[in-house]
Amino acid sequence: MSLPLLSARAVHKSFGPVHAVRDFDLNVRRGELFGLIGPDGAGKTTLMRMLVTLLRPDDGSILVDGHDVVSEMRHIRAITGYMPQRFSLYGDLSVEQNLHFFADLFEVPRAELAARKKRLYEFSRLEPFAKRLAGRLSGGMKQKLALSCTLIHDPVLLVLDEPTTGVDPVSRMEFWTILRELRAQGITIVVSTPYMDEALLCDRVIIMHEGRALAEGSPAELIARHPWPMLEVAPRDVGAAARELAALPGVHAVQGFGDVLHVSARDEQYAKALHENLRAQYGAAAVRAIEPTFEDVFIHYIEEEAHEHAA
């Protein structure tokens, strides 16, 4: 098996009394689209900043393509592209001028600039807007320009911190289409996202909480590991039903998703009995057995961590 492009071992980072990343291990394969999934404050941004040399780990080691992020900082920056949550485009420069600026920043040879711009315009479809000021672009177009600027120096590793937050659904879909195209070209991508539907588009993910890795695998693998049989219930009064169901001794957890509840039971036998009772109470059409969603899996791991911490 080939060595991972990115590996982290026992990485720790604190800010005073706050342990932002704790004893964190990570392996990302070459050409993989890897997701960091977690709530605000999980440590995703801190981890990403360490991956691209903007923060130094307190303990542990991080290697990118075999190079250490601390002792070989200059080399790491030449082979990685980083797009933070608030990418600093220059609004008073045009699309093309922004590309030229970042090309100069990364010392892209002038002889190669035209070919690289052409390739970036092809996937971003920004060429018709080359002369438009970046400040006058839509949110989705700004994100595509930011990604293009991040790619101008042909990095082998692309690190994207919640790149579609605040972007409309159509632009989010277009952005992820571009990411999958880049992955197909062999670029390794690490991306954080708060959106569960985007997590499903990753090859593998890590669920993070309070600086720790709680679970790792493909989305399908993590869903398959979910330990509790589940029912979906659509009662008339969601709040009252949630309280009633949560009080039952055989119910492990109850989560609301709009006007329905996802109820996890302690075992299959209890789930069958609960299914029959709820059908009699709420009507057959209001209750059904379901497979867990990635949202259910995510909530399960977060709650398990919270229970362990409380204990």
C-alpha positions in Angstrom: 0.0 0.0 0.0 1.3 3.4 -0.9 2.1 5.9 1.8 -0.6 8.5 2.6 -0.1 12.0 1.1 -1.0 13.5 4.4 -0.4 12.0 7.8 -0.7 13.4 11.4 0.3 11.6 14.5 -0.7 12.4 18.1 -1.2 16.1 17.2 -2.1 18.5 20.0 -2.7 22.2 20.0 -3.8 24.3 22.9 -4.6 28.0 23.4 -4.1 28.7 27.1 -6.5 26.3 28.9 -8.4 25.4 25.7 -7.4 22.1 24.1 -8.4 22.9 20.5 -6.9 19.6 19.0 -6.2 16.6 21.2 -4.1 13.5 20.4 -5.3 13.6 16.8 -4.3 11.1 14.1 -5.1 11.5 10.4 -4.2 9.7 7.2 -5.3 11.0 3.8 -4.6 8.9 0.7 -3.4 10.4 -2.5 -6.2 11.5 -4.7 -8.8 11.3 -1.9 -11.6 13.7 -1.1 -11.5 13.7 2.7 -14.0 15.5 5.0 -13.7 16.9 8.4 -17.2 16.9 10.0 -18.0 18.6 13.3 -19.8 21.4 15.0 -18.4 24.9 15.6 -15.5 24.6 18.0 -14.7 21.0 17.1 -11.1 22.0 16.1 -11.5 21.7 12.4 -10.0 25.2 11.5 -7.2 24.8 14.0 -6.2 21.4 12.5 -6.3 22.8 9.0 -4.1 25.7 9.9 -1.6 23.3 11.3 -1.7 21.2 8.1 -0.8 24.3 6.0 1.9 25.6 8.4 -0.1 28.6 9.7 0.0 27.2 13.2 2.7 25.0 14.8 1.6 21.9 16.7 2.4 21.8 20.4 3.0 18.1 20.2 2.9 15.4 17.5 4.0 15.5 13.8 2.4 16.3 10.5 3.8 15.2 7.1 2.7 16.3 3.7 4.1 14.2 0.9 6.8 13.1 3.3 7.8 16.6 4.3 7.4 18.0 7.9 5.2 21.0 8.3 7.5 22.5 11.0 11.0 22.0 9.6 10.1 22.2 5.9 7.6 25.0 6.0 8.6 26.7 2.8 8.3 23.5 0.8 4.9 22.7 2.4 3.6 26.1 1.3 4.7 25.5 -2.3 2.8 22.2 -2.6 -0.4 23.0 -0.7 -3.3 25.3 -1.4 -5.4 26.7 1.5 -8.8 28.3 1.2 -9.9 29.7 4.7 -13.5 30.4 5.6 -13.0 34.1 4.6 -10.7 34.0 1.6 -9.1 37.4 1.0 -10.0 38.2 -2.5 -9.3 41.8 -3.6 -12.6 43.3 -4.4 -11.2 46.2 -6.4 -9.2 43.9 -8.7 -10.8 42.0 -11.5 -11.1 38.3 -11.8 -8.0 38.1 -14.0 -6.0 40.6 -11.8 -6.7 38.4 -8.7 -5.4 35.4 -10.6 -2.3 37.3 -11.6 -1.7 38.6 -8.1 -1.8 35.1 -6.6 0.4 33.7 -9.4 3.0 36.3 -8.5 2.6 35.5 -4.9 3.4 31.9 -5.5 6.1 32.7 -8.1 4.3 30.9 -11.0 6.6 31.1 -14.1 5.3 33.6 -16.6 5.6 31.1 -19.4 3.1 28.8 -17.6 0.5 31.4 -16.5 -1.6 31.5 -19.7 -2.0 27.7 -19.7 -2.9 27.6 -16.1 -5.4 30.5 -16.4 -7.0 28.7 -19.4 -7.4 25.5 -17.3 -8.9 27.3 -14.3 -11.3 29.2 -16.5 -12.5 26.0 -18.1 -13.6 24.4 -14.8 -14.8 27.6 -13.1 -16.5 29.1 -16.2 -15.3 32.5 -15.1 -13.7 33.6 -18.4 -16.7 35.7 -19.5 -16.2 37.6 -16.2 -12.4 38.0 -16.4 -12.6 41.8 -16.4 -15.3 42.1 -13.7 -14.3 43.3 -10.3 -14.2 40.5 -7.7 -16.3 42.7 -5.4 -19.2 42.6 -8.0 -19.3 38.8 -8.3 -22.1 36.7 -6.7 -21.3 34.6 -3.7 -20.9 31.4 -5.7 -18.7 33.1 -8.3 -16.4 34.6 -5.5 -15.9 31.1 -4.1 -15.0 29.7 -7.5 -12.5 32.6 -8.0 -11.1 31.9 -4.5 -10.7 28.3 -5.4 -9.0 29.2 -8.7 -6.5 31.5 -6.9 -5.8 28.6 -4.4 -5.0 26.3 -7.4 -2.9 28.7 -9.4 0.4 27.2 -8.3 -0.7 23.6 -8.9 -0.8 22.3 -5.3 -0.8 18.5 -4.7 -2.9 19.1 -1.5 -5.9 21.3 -1.3 -7.2 22.3 2.1 -10.6 24.0 2.2 -12.3 25.3 5.3 -16.1 25.3 5.0 -15.8 26.6 1.4 -19.6 26.7 0.7 -20.9 28.2 4.0 -23.4 31.0 3.1 -23.5 30.0 -0.6 -26.8 29.3 -2.3 -27.7 25.6 -2.9 -27.1 25.7 -6.7 -23.7 27.3 -6.3 -22.9 24.7 -3.5 -23.7 21.9 -6.0 -21.6 23.5 -8.7 -18.7 23.9 -6.3 -18.8 20.3 -5.3 -18.9 19.2 -8.9 -15.7 21.1 -9.4 -14.1 19.4 -6.3 -15.0 16.0 -7.6 -13.5 16.9 -11.0 -10.3 18.0 -9.3 -10.2 14.8 -7.3 -10.5 12.9 -10.6 -7.5 14.8 -11.8 -5.5 13.4 -8.9 -5.5 16.4 -6.5 -5.9 15.4 -2.9 -8.5 17.4 -1.0 -9.3 17.9 2.6 -12.5 19.9 3.2 -14.5 20.8 6.3 -18.2 21.3 6.0 -21.2 21.8 8.3 -23.5 20.3 5.8 -24.4 16.6 6.1 -25.3 16.2 2.5 -21.8 17.4 1.6 -20.3 14.8 4.0 -21.9 12.1 1.8 -19.9 13.3 -1.2 -16.5 12.6 0.5 -14.6 9.4 0.0 -13.9 9.2 3.8 -14.6 11.5 6.7 -13.6 12.0 10.3 -16.3 13.2 12.8 -14.6 15.7 15.2 -15.8 17.0 18.5 -13.9 19.1 21.1 -10.6 18.5 19.3 -11.0 14.7 19.1 -11.6 12.3 16.3 -14.7 10.3 17.3 -15.1 8.1 14.2 -13.5 7.6 10.8 -14.5 5.9 7.6 -16.6 6.3 4.4 -20.0 7.8 5.0 -21.5 4.4 4.1 -19.3 2.6 6.6 -20.2 5.0 9.4 -23.9 4.6 8.6 -23.6 0.8 8.6 -21.9 0.9 12.0 -24.9 2.7 13.6 -25.8 0.4 16.5 -29.5 1.2 17.1 -32.6 0.2 15.0 -34.6 3.3 14.1 -38.1 4.4 13.5 -39.5 7.6 11.9 -42.5 9.0 13.6 -44.7 11.9 12.2 -47.0 12.9 15.1 -49.3 15.9 15.1 -47.6 17.4 18.2 -43.8 16.8 17.6 -42.8 18.4 20.9 -45.2 16.4 23.1 -44.4 13.1 21.3 -40.6 13.7 21.6 -41.0 14.1 25.4 -43.2 11.1 25.7 -41.0 8.8 23.6 -37.7 10.0 25.3 -39.2 8.9 28.6 -39.8 5.3 27.5 -37.1 2.9 29.0 -36.4 1.1 25.7 -35.8 4.3 23.7 -32.1 5.2 23.3 -32.6 8.6 21.7 -35.1 10.9 20.0 -34.1 13.5 17.5 -36.3 16.0 15.7 -36.0 16.6 12.0 -38.6 19.2 11.1 -42.1 17.7 11.5 -40.8 14.1 12.1 -38.9 12.3 14.9 -36.1 9.8 14.5 -36.4 7.3 17.4 -33.6 4.8 18.1 -34.4 1.7 20.1 -32.3 -0.4 22.4 -32.6 -3.5 20.2 -34.6 -5.0 17.3 -37.1 -6.8 19.5 -38.0 -3.6 21.3 -38.1 -1.7 18.0 -40.7 -4.1 16.6 -42.9 -3.8 19.7 -42.5 0.0 19.7 -43.4 0.1 16.0 -46.7 -1.7 16.6 -47.6 0.4 19.6 -46.8 3.7 17.8 -48.8 2.6 14.7 -51.8 2.0 17.0 -51.3 5.4 18.7 -50.4 7.6 15.7 -51.7 5.7 12.8 -50.0 3.3 10.4 -49.0 6.1 7.9 -47.2 8.1 10.7 -44.7 5.4 11.7 -42.1 3.5 9.7 -38.9 1.6 10.2 -35.9 3.5 8.5 -32.2 3.2 8.0 -30.2 5.8 9.8 -29.1 8.9 8.0 -25.7 10.5 8.2 -27.3 13.1 10.5 -28.4 10.3 12.8 -24.8 8.9 12.8 -23.3 12.4 13.5 -25.7 13.1 16.4 -25.0 9.6 17.8 -21.3 10.1 18.0 -21.6 13.6 19.5 -24.0 12.4 22.1 -21.9 9.4 23.0 -18.9 11.7 23.5 -21.0 14.0 25.7 -22.2 11.1 27.8 -18.7 9.7 28.3 -17.4 13.2 29.2 -20.2 13.6 31.8 -19.5 10.2 33.3 
